[in-house]
């Protein structure tokens, strides 16, 4: 299978590396110093599951190596339209674009451009950090759960699942995609924001009793919004995710926290912003989410203003 990783940051680079190591033909789309490193030195992954050092094919222009059977769409949500423009005309017949983005809105935006028939959606369950151009550290998990937008189990989905399984990155081919996407949004809207605002890892937030209760309250606000939108996330499911975060995800430095450290634009509108938009549509009150959203917006605005030349 010929695969394009659209956005070879930490997440895209990790999954692309595993796929290439398993024998798939992979092209990495990147920019700037990361692109230069991938071209000159290749991709290095330090992982608790086994390290990889690969010579890779990397480009800034996906059309250079098109067509592709599968595109792993890993760019930040705010870069969706710009990245999509580069993808036009690059899919092979029957090719699929799979979103591996934060939030719940990316697949709909891409479907407007490419059509629903070209789309799948997925969740990246992985703890990774791009520690230097072309160098990724993988600390926890490392799988993809995905499915068709309409919940069917199709031949093409099964074929992709087989590829992911060979690469050791298959989490689940799911018929419960909306619930899976909301569950991840519940986690991201909680922990990406709190870790960024406090400059703490997940475990450091949860080790504090007030931090722990704030995180739980945020998760239950997102649960209420999901339910209003027709997605049932049980209390047991919320608590299981909370317990899993304490037991397995404490070392994580979230992607938004990593962006803060690098002085990059913060991806919060795809998280708390998405929750607020759906909450407003259904008339659900989410005061804690509103507060956290405002705080991280102010942080991002300040960082961007400080970075502008005077």
Secondary structure, DSSP 8 states (H G I E B T S, - for coil): -EEEEES-SHHHHHHHHHHHHTT-EEEEE--HHHHHHHHHT-EEEEETT--EEE--EEES-GGGG--EEEEEE-S-GGGHHHHHHHHTT-EEEEEEEEE--SSS-HHHHHHHHH-GGGEEEEEEEEEEEEEETTEEEEEEEEEEEEEETT----HHHHHHHHHHHHHT-EEEE-S-HHHHHHHHHHHHHHHHHHHHHHT--HHHHHHSHHHHHHHHHHHHHHHHHHHHTT----HHHHHHHHHHHHHH-TT---HHHHHHHTT-----IIIIIHHHHHHHHHT---HHHHHHHHHHHHHHHHHHHHHS--
